[in-house]
Amino acid sequence: MVDNSLPGWDKGLQPLNALGVFYVGFDIVWTLLVLWGLIVLWRNKTVPSVRMRNVPLATCSVIFLHGYGGFYILAYPLKGSISCDLEFWFMCGVLPIGIALFQASNIQLLNVATLQQRFLRDDGTTNDPTPEEIRCPFNKFRCWWTHLTWAKQTMFGIGFGMFLELASSLLIYIGSRKFNSHGLWSKYENRLQCRQGIEWLPTIIWQFFWSWIFAPCVLFKIRNIKDVHCWRLQTSLCIVAGLIALPMWLGSLYSPNLSYRQMNTYWGPPLWFLPGIMMMELATLFFPFYEVMFIRKIQARASQTMGDLEALRSSGSLSKNNNRDYSLAALEKVLDSDSPRFLHFAATHDFSGENIMFLNHVRDWKAAWGRSPANMKLKKPNADEMESYRRHLYNVAIEIYVTYVHLFGAEFPINIESDIYRDLKNVFMPAAMTLMKLPKRKPSQSGICPVTSDIEATAGSFLVQLPHDNDQNEQKTPAQEYEDILYRGHQNIINMVPRLPPNTLIPDSFNENVYDRAAASVKVLVLRNTWPKFVDHEASIRKRETKKDLFTRIAMCFHGREAPNESVAAASEPLFRVSGFNNVTRLWKTQRDATERNHHEKRARRYETSRPLSSPDITISMALFPSPHPLICFLCFASFVQRGGIWHFLTG
């Protein structure tokens, strides 16, 4: 039967016209760009800001989405020669899988941001029970499900939804006569009727759920994430771009408007998903590419700044980055003196808090090793005391390895060279396998280690002294919580209860320098990636504060209606001592006195009293103008500049 509702689609293959040539050329160029983006993404998958995006998952989602979009771009050049059952599987199979994989990659942002928050609360180790620790006598599945994080539950939900959607589509394909002759319901009439009916209900429900229910929930959950990788912006753009696809697709299929039917000839109904798909691919591929280019730019700028620092100081010239120190010495100074603030930036903005925590714990671990009985000059330790302390430090080193180094045990394994990882694996892997099978540490076990009296005696000689917390429920400000980060981490790592059996064999290669190469590698990584971003972030904060202070000064001079309180007046007193502020001060005081008078009296004086303006010594009676007039503001500022006080005003 001829499909009269889609004119031109029943003629079969015809020579390409101008629009058909455009579609074919656009499909080729777009495919080449996507392939180039996938190659660049895969080659830079070891970059920390790219690795956290789960490159294999993002690659799979792009392949499925581009397979759908690239196929339907050729719908017009093929002139309706695409079979209905093939279109059904693209719409109910390829597109749903691509959308599901892409939504799973969106969950990666929320998962990373949530897990990074642990570094601001404890030492980064999880308190989730291992499978051997979970004991549920009746409903084991419910007990296992409740111990999963929200992100993992969502991942399992996405996988189950994909299976359910594909299974329902397979049953519909087998049971409908639109796609085969041995079905149970419906029948094939024409090309338009093939694209309508209950057969397309699973993909409609699927698209509606992801676009209009799940995606807005993700937008709401990521609203407070302020990362430096533009990851939240990428996710938001993709979600917003995909909202219009489902309504336009349904409208082009079911609308009685003839304009829709005519447009379907040149722009097929499935192509309404194309704008959202292109935005998803653009964000997935080229946002990481921009991040890689940005990292290289700031690394080059940091290197140039450090190289030219001595020349700038010797010549006395100023640079726009003269207050930004990207050097290794500045990084080490911040790690020693202001590590909580740096850790907060790394965990909430750069998503690299594991590197800072690893450096802090290795530093404290080496400090504890330096306090060992073997290094004490006051008394000669015996062999048992030295072995006990060495075993305790080995237990601490194992916890550091499992928490930050092990590729399968750590939530965020640090990025180190393969030879360094191999050496650490040879030292710690046998004991780490035993440790990972044991129940995880509880918060109540993070106190001082009660293994032997020797360890208790030397616990007070650690670098950080443990304060006595008399009130466990005391409310602390965020600043105080950040100050306690290192203390809590030190308490959990150094003074933890050991979980390894007492007869665990300690390798002979274990010594106090076992983590030196790994710490040096991580420090270089932080210096090249996180540290320049932190320096620029702090500089931008100072710049905003300077602008805010400048606007406050201008507002105090030209828009003050009421007298400030004593604290504000005391704080702003040096401001009025600057040369050039005499006229402005007199005007401000005159206006303050005028506002204290009776309103009717000021209104009467407005038309009776007037004094000529004199320059440069402007004396204007503010009784004439109860509110600041633009002309008065301009004349005051002109007199102020003429007096030469602009530089003192700007510099404070």
RAHU-V780334 format. One record per backbone hydrogen bond with DSSP energy under -0.5 kcal/mol. NH is the residue of the N-H (numbers start at 0). CO is the residue of the C=O. E is the energy in kcal/mol with one decimal. If there is no record, write none. Layout:
nh=NH co=CO e=E
nh=NH co=CO e=E
This chain:
nh=3 co=1 e=-1.2
nh=5 co=2 e=-1.1
nh=8 co=5 e=-1.8
nh=10 co=7 e=-0.7
nh=11 co=78 e=-0.6
nh=20 co=16 e=-2.3
nh=21 co=17 e=-2.0
nh=22 co=18 e=-2.3
nh=23 co=19 e=-2.2
nh=24 co=20 e=-2.7
nh=25 co=21 e=-2.8
nh=26 co=22 e=-2.3
nh=27 co=23 e=-2.0
nh=28 co=24 e=-2.5
nh=29 co=25 e=-2.6
nh=30 co=26 e=-2.2
nh=31 co=27 e=-2.2
nh=32 co=28 e=-2.2
nh=33 co=29 e=-2.3
nh=34 co=30 e=-2.5
nh=35 co=31 e=-2.4
nh=36 co=32 e=-2.5
nh=37 co=33 e=-2.5
nh=38 co=34 e=-2.2
nh=39 co=35 e=-2.4
nh=40 co=36 e=-2.6
nh=41 co=37 e=-2.4
nh=42 co=38 e=-2.3
nh=43 co=39 e=-1.4
nh=44 co=41 e=-1.1
nh=46 co=43 e=-1.4
nh=49 co=46 e=-1.3
nh=50 co=46 e=-3.1
nh=51 co=47 e=-1.7
nh=52 co=49 e=-1.2
nh=53 co=50 e=-1.5
nh=57 co=53 e=-2.2
nh=58 co=54 e=-2.6
nh=59 co=55 e=-2.1
nh=60 co=56 e=-2.0
nh=61 co=57 e=-2.1
nh=62 co=58 e=-2.1
nh=63 co=59 e=-2.1
nh=64 co=60 e=-2.4
nh=65 co=61 e=-2.7
nh=66 co=62 e=-1.9
nh=67 co=63 e=-1.8
nh=68 co=64 e=-2.6
nh=69 co=65 e=-3.1
nh=70 co=66 e=-1.2
nh=71 co=67 e=-2.0
nh=72 co=68 e=-1.4
nh=73 co=69 e=-0.6
nh=73 co=70 e=-0.8
nh=74 co=71 e=-1.4
nh=75 co=72 e=-0.5
nh=77 co=73 e=-1.7
nh=78 co=74 e=-0.5
nh=78 co=75 e=-1.2
nh=79 co=74 e=-1.1
nh=80 co=77 e=-1.0
nh=86 co=82 e=-1.8
nh=87 co=83 e=-2.0
nh=88 co=84 e=-1.9
nh=89 co=85 e=-1.8
nh=90 co=86 e=-2.2
nh=91 co=87 e=-2.9
nh=92 co=88 e=-1.3
nh=93 co=88 e=-1.7
nh=94 co=89 e=-2.3
nh=96 co=92 e=-1.6
nh=97 co=93 e=-2.3
nh=98 co=94 e=-2.6
nh=99 co=95 e=-2.5
nh=100 co=96 e=-2.6
nh=101 co=97 e=-2.1
nh=102 co=98 e=-2.4
nh=103 co=99 e=-2.0
nh=104 co=100 e=-1.8
nh=105 co=101 e=-1.7
nh=106 co=102 e=-1.7
nh=107 co=103 e=-0.8
nh=108 co=104 e=-0.6
nh=108 co=105 e=-0.8
nh=109 co=105 e=-1.0
nh=110 co=106 e=-2.7
nh=111 co=107 e=-2.7
nh=112 co=108 e=-2.5
nh=113 co=109 e=-2.1
nh=114 co=110 e=-2.4
nh=115 co=111 e=-2.3
nh=116 co=112 e=-0.9
nh=117 co=114 e=-1.3
nh=118 co=115 e=-1.2
nh=119 co=116 e=-1.2
nh=120 co=117 e=-1.5
nh=121 co=117 e=-2.7
nh=123 co=117 e=-0.6
nh=132 co=129 e=-1.1
nh=133 co=129 e=-1.3
nh=136 co=134 e=-0.5
nh=139 co=137 e=-1.1
nh=142 co=138 e=-1.6
nh=143 co=139 e=-2.6
nh=144 co=140 e=-2.5
nh=145 co=141 e=-2.2
nh=146 co=142 e=-0.9
nh=147 co=144 e=-1.3
nh=152 co=148 e=-2.5
nh=153 co=149 e=-2.1
nh=154 co=150 e=-2.2
nh=155 co=151 e=-2.3
nh=156 co=152 e=-2.3
nh=157 co=153 e=-2.5
nh=158 co=154 e=-2.2
nh=159 co=155 e=-2.5
nh=160 co=156 e=-2.4
nh=161 co=157 e=-2.3
nh=162 co=158 e=-2.0
nh=163 co=159 e=-2.4
nh=164 co=160 e=-2.5
nh=165 co=161 e=-2.3
nh=166 co=162 e=-2.3
nh=167 co=163 e=-2.3
nh=168 co=164 e=-2.1
nh=169 co=165 e=-2.1
nh=170 co=166 e=-2.1
nh=171 co=167 e=-2.2
nh=172 co=168 e=-2.4
nh=173 co=169 e=-2.0
nh=174 co=170 e=-2.0
nh=175 co=171 e=-1.4
nh=176 co=184 e=-2.9
nh=178 co=175 e=-0.9
nh=179 co=175 e=-0.8
nh=182 co=179 e=-0.6
nh=183 co=174 e=-3.6
nh=184 co=174 e=-1.8
nh=193 co=189 e=-1.7
nh=194 co=190 e=-0.9
nh=194 co=191 e=-0.8
nh=195 co=192 e=-1.1
nh=199 co=196 e=-1.3
nh=200 co=197 e=-1.6
nh=203 co=199 e=-1.7
nh=204 co=200 e=-2.6
nh=205 co=201 e=-2.4
nh=206 co=202 e=-2.6
nh=207 co=203 e=-2.4
nh=208 co=204 e=-2.4
nh=209 co=205 e=-2.2
nh=210 co=206 e=-2.5
nh=211 co=207 e=-2.2
nh=212 co=208 e=-1.3
nh=213 co=208 e=-3.1
nh=214 co=209 e=-1.5
nh=216 co=212 e=-1.2
nh=217 co=213 e=-2.0
nh=218 co=214 e=-2.3
nh=219 co=215 e=-2.1
nh=220 co=216 e=-2.0
nh=221 co=217 e=-1.9
nh=222 co=219 e=-0.8
nh=224 co=221 e=-1.3
nh=225 co=347 e=-0.5
nh=227 co=348 e=-2.3
nh=233 co=229 e=-2.0
nh=234 co=230 e=-2.3
nh=235 co=231 e=-2.5
nh=236 co=232 e=-2.4
nh=237 co=233 e=-1.9
nh=238 co=234 e=-2.1
nh=239 co=235 e=-2.4
nh=240 co=236 e=-2.3
nh=241 co=237 e=-1.3
nh=242 co=239 e=-1.2
nh=245 co=241 e=-0.5
nh=246 co=242 e=-0.5
nh=247 co=243 e=-1.7
nh=248 co=244 e=-2.3
nh=249 co=245 e=-2.3
nh=250 co=246 e=-2.4
nh=251 co=247 e=-2.2
nh=252 co=248 e=-1.1
nh=253 co=249 e=-2.5
nh=254 co=250 e=-1.9
nh=260 co=256 e=-1.4
nh=261 co=257 e=-2.5
nh=262 co=258 e=-2.2
nh=263 co=259 e=-1.8
nh=264 co=261 e=-1.0
nh=265 co=262 e=-1.0
nh=266 co=262 e=-2.9
nh=270 co=267 e=-1.5
nh=271 co=268 e=-1.6
nh=272 co=269 e=-1.5
nh=273 co=270 e=-1.6
nh=276 co=272 e=-2.1
nh=277 co=273 e=-2.8
nh=278 co=274 e=-2.0
nh=279 co=275 e=-2.2
nh=280 co=276 e=-2.6
nh=281 co=277 e=-2.6
nh=282 co=278 e=-2.6
nh=283 co=279 e=-2.5
nh=284 co=280 e=-2.3
nh=285 co=281 e=-2.2
nh=286 co=281 e=-0.6
nh=286 co=282 e=-0.9
nh=288 co=284 e=-1.0
nh=289 co=285 e=-2.1
nh=290 co=286 e=-2.2
nh=291 co=287 e=-2.4
nh=292 co=288 e=-2.2
nh=293 co=289 e=-2.5
nh=294 co=290 e=-2.4
nh=295 co=291 e=-2.2
nh=296 co=292 e=-1.9
nh=297 co=293 e=-2.5
nh=298 co=294 e=-2.2
nh=299 co=295 e=-2.3
nh=300 co=296 e=-2.5
nh=301 co=297 e=-2.5
nh=302 co=298 e=-2.4
nh=303 co=299 e=-2.5
nh=304 co=300 e=-2.5
nh=305 co=301 e=-2.5
nh=306 co=302 e=-2.2
nh=307 co=303 e=-2.2
nh=308 co=304 e=-0.5
nh=311 co=307 e=-2.4
nh=312 co=308 e=-2.2
nh=313 co=309 e=-2.3
nh=314 co=310 e=-2.1
nh=315 co=311 e=-1.5
nh=316 co=311 e=-0.7
nh=321 co=318 e=-1.7
nh=323 co=320 e=-1.9
nh=324 co=322 e=-0.6
nh=325 co=323 e=-0.7
nh=330 co=326 e=-1.6
nh=331 co=327 e=-2.6
nh=332 co=328 e=-2.0
nh=333 co=329 e=-2.1
nh=334 co=330 e=-2.4
nh=335 co=331 e=-1.6
nh=336 co=332 e=-2.5
nh=337 co=333 e=-1.9
nh=341 co=337 e=-1.4
nh=342 co=338 e=-2.9
nh=343 co=339 e=-2.4
nh=344 co=340 e=-1.9
nh=345 co=341 e=-2.4
nh=346 co=342 e=-2.4
nh=347 co=343 e=-2.1
nh=348 co=344 e=-2.5
nh=349 co=344 e=-1.6
nh=350 co=345 e=-0.6
nh=351 co=345 e=-2.8
nh=354 co=351 e=-1.0
nh=355 co=351 e=-0.8
nh=356 co=352 e=-2.4
nh=357 co=353 e=-2.2
nh=358 co=354 e=-2.1
nh=359 co=355 e=-2.4
nh=360 co=356 e=-2.6
nh=361 co=357 e=-2.5
nh=362 co=358 e=-2.1
nh=363 co=359 e=-2.4
nh=364 co=360 e=-2.6
nh=365 co=361 e=-2.4
nh=366 co=362 e=-2.0
nh=367 co=363 e=-2.3
nh=368 co=364 e=-2.0
nh=369 co=365 e=-2.1
nh=370 co=366 e=-0.8
nh=371 co=368 e=-1.6
nh=374 co=371 e=-1.4
nh=375 co=371 e=-0.5
nh=375 co=372 e=-0.8
nh=380 co=378 e=-0.7
nh=385 co=381 e=-1.9
nh=386 co=382 e=-2.4
nh=387 co=383 e=-2.4
nh=388 co=384 e=-2.1
nh=389 co=385 e=-2.4
nh=390 co=386 e=-2.2
nh=391 co=387 e=-1.9
nh=392 co=388 e=-2.2
nh=393 co=389 e=-1.8
nh=394 co=390 e=-2.1
nh=395 co=391 e=-1.9
nh=396 co=392 e=-2.4
nh=397 co=393 e=-2.2
nh=398 co=394 e=-1.9
nh=399 co=395 e=-2.1
nh=400 co=396 e=-2.2
nh=401 co=397 e=-2.6
nh=402 co=398 e=-2.2
nh=403 co=399 e=-2.3
nh=404 co=399 e=-0.6
nh=404 co=400 e=-1.8
nh=405 co=400 e=-2.7
nh=409 co=405 e=-1.9
nh=413 co=403 e=-3.0
nh=415 co=413 e=-0.9
nh=420 co=416 e=-2.3
nh=421 co=417 e=-2.2
nh=422 co=418 e=-1.9
nh=423 co=419 e=-2.2
nh=424 co=420 e=-2.4
nh=425 co=421 e=-2.0
nh=426 co=422 e=-1.3
nh=427 co=423 e=-2.7
nh=428 co=424 e=-2.2
nh=431 co=427 e=-2.6
nh=432 co=428 e=-2.3
nh=433 co=429 e=-1.1
nh=434 co=430 e=-2.3
nh=435 co=431 e=-2.5
nh=436 co=432 e=-0.7
nh=436 co=433 e=-0.5
nh=437 co=434 e=-1.1
nh=444 co=441 e=-1.8
nh=445 co=442 e=-1.3
nh=455 co=451 e=-1.8
nh=456 co=452 e=-2.3
nh=457 co=453 e=-1.7
nh=458 co=454 e=-0.8
nh=459 co=455 e=-0.5
nh=460 co=457 e=-1.2
nh=461 co=458 e=-1.3
nh=464 co=462 e=-0.5
nh=466 co=464 e=-0.6
nh=468 co=466 e=-0.7
nh=469 co=467 e=-0.9
nh=471 co=469 e=-0.6
nh=473 co=470 e=-1.1
nh=480 co=476 e=-2.2
nh=481 co=477 e=-2.3
nh=482 co=478 e=-1.8
nh=483 co=479 e=-1.2
nh=484 co=481 e=-1.1
nh=487 co=483 e=-2.6
nh=488 co=484 e=-2.5
nh=489 co=485 e=-2.8
nh=490 co=486 e=-2.5
nh=491 co=487 e=-2.4
nh=492 co=488 e=-2.5
nh=493 co=489 e=-2.0
nh=494 co=489 e=-0.9
nh=494 co=490 e=-0.6
nh=495 co=492 e=-0.6
nh=496 co=444 e=-1.5
nh=497 co=495 e=-0.5
nh=503 co=500 e=-1.7
nh=506 co=504 e=-0.5
nh=509 co=506 e=-1.2
nh=513 co=510 e=-1.4
nh=515 co=512 e=-1.0
nh=518 co=514 e=-2.7
nh=519 co=515 e=-2.4
nh=520 co=516 e=-2.2
nh=521 co=517 e=-2.5
nh=522 co=518 e=-2.4
nh=523 co=519 e=-2.0
nh=524 co=520 e=-2.0
nh=525 co=521 e=-2.6
nh=526 co=522 e=-2.5
nh=527 co=523 e=-1.9
nh=528 co=524 e=-1.8
nh=530 co=525 e=-3.3
nh=532 co=528 e=-0.9
nh=533 co=529 e=-2.3
nh=534 co=530 e=-2.5
nh=535 co=531 e=-2.4
nh=536 co=532 e=-2.4
nh=537 co=533 e=-2.6
nh=538 co=534 e=-2.2
nh=539 co=535 e=-2.3
nh=540 co=536 e=-1.9
nh=541 co=537 e=-2.2
nh=542 co=538 e=-2.1
nh=543 co=539 e=-2.3
nh=544 co=540 e=-2.3
nh=545 co=541 e=-2.2
nh=546 co=542 e=-2.3
nh=547 co=543 e=-2.5
nh=548 co=544 e=-2.5
nh=549 co=545 e=-2.2
nh=550 co=546 e=-2.6
nh=551 co=547 e=-2.1
nh=552 co=548 e=-2.0
nh=553 co=549 e=-2.2
nh=554 co=550 e=-2.5
nh=555 co=551 e=-2.2
nh=556 co=552 e=-1.6
nh=557 co=553 e=-2.4
nh=558 co=554 e=-2.0
nh=560 co=558 e=-0.5
nh=568 co=564 e=-2.6
nh=569 co=565 e=-2.6
nh=570 co=566 e=-2.2
nh=571 co=567 e=-2.2
nh=572 co=569 e=-0.6
nh=575 co=571 e=-1.0
nh=575 co=572 e=-0.7
nh=576 co=573 e=-0.9
nh=577 co=574 e=-0.9
nh=580 co=577 e=-1.7
nh=584 co=580 e=-2.7
nh=585 co=581 e=-2.3
nh=586 co=582 e=-2.3
nh=587 co=583 e=-2.4
nh=588 co=584 e=-2.5
nh=589 co=585 e=-2.3
nh=590 co=586 e=-2.5
nh=591 co=587 e=-2.0
nh=592 co=588 e=-2.3
nh=593 co=589 e=-2.0
nh=594 co=590 e=-1.8
nh=595 co=591 e=-0.6
nh=595 co=592 e=-0.7
nh=596 co=593 e=-1.2
nh=601 co=597 e=-1.9
nh=602 co=598 e=-2.0
nh=603 co=599 e=-2.0
nh=604 co=600 e=-2.0
nh=605 co=601 e=-1.3
nh=606 co=602 e=-0.6
nh=606 co=603 e=-0.8
nh=607 co=603 e=-0.6
nh=608 co=604 e=-2.4
nh=617 co=615 e=-1.3
nh=621 co=619 e=-0.7
nh=623 co=620 e=-1.6
nh=632 co=628 e=-2.3
nh=633 co=629 e=-2.3
nh=634 co=630 e=-2.5
nh=635 co=631 e=-2.7
nh=636 co=632 e=-2.3
nh=637 co=633 e=-2.3
nh=638 co=634 e=-2.4
nh=639 co=635 e=-2.2
nh=640 co=636 e=-2.5
nh=641 co=637 e=-2.2
nh=642 co=638 e=-1.7
nh=643 co=640 e=-1.3
nh=644 co=639 e=-1.6
nh=648 co=644 e=-2.1
nh=649 co=645 e=-2.3
nh=650 co=646 e=-2.2
nh=651 co=647 e=-1.1
